[in-house]
Amino acid sequence: MAGIYEPNDERAKEICTRHQCKRFSTLDEMAEACDAVSVVVPTNLHAAVAVPLLKKGCHLLIEKPLCVTLEEASQILNAASESQRIVQVGHIEHYNPVMSSLEKSVISPRYITAERLAPFTPRGTEVGVVLDLMIHDIGIVLQLANSPVERIDAVGVSVVTKTEDIANARILFKNGCVANLNASRVSLKKNREIRVFQNGGYLSIDFMEQKGHTVRIDPSAPGGIIKEEIPIEKAEPLAVELNSFV
């Protein structure tokens, strides 16, 4: 790591000491020294940080969601296009080792359920829970269903912030697949699970524990079903994502 740009003095000192890196005093100074930058500021600051770095010629990995508004997202995309630089959005769950198992095993999903729960924390509340948490599962089900969206029914409730803190979405795809997504950032527990039902059986995947199992119909088996654990080689998704970006 070449260095960091961090306005908090205490945090900057901690990271620079830990990684023996430089603290840049301005974004321009960072851009001069770096070919690529990981942007991990709050979402409402993404455009203000990303656009100057792109204009200075840096490739960017920007944490999800890309921006709070479509207008800010367009500013980033235009700057990337004009500078001919790569912008990758940090959809980290796509680099979770369980995703490869899902992609191999899911052939023709008919019904998908996803649950993503987290205790409340002020971090990320500049956007609602859909952009903060559910966005992970939206990306996953779009990839698994592999079909245009036909209809969305959704509800969101503000509990402790000005935006929605708990939300449910039912997505109907043109190929008939249905996905039901639940997300909450005011839960008493953490949970990140997805279940995919298709002809002949279903898969249950735990993104947090990086484990899962399949249940399939087999008339010759006791009870007519077989449950099998999915072999998953665990890895740190952020490290995998950063390596992919580099």
Beta strands, then each sheet from edge to edge (+ up, - down):
strand 1: 3-4
strand 2: 22-23
strand 3: 36-39
strand 4: 59-63
strand 5: 87-90
strand 6: 109-117
strand 7: 149-157
strand 8: 166-173
strand 9: 178-184
strand 10: 191-198
strand 11: 201-206
strand 12: 211-217
strand 13: 225-229
sheet 1: 1+ 2+
sheet 2: 3+ 4+ 5+
sheet 3: 7+ 8- 9+ 6+ 10- 11+ 12- 13+
end
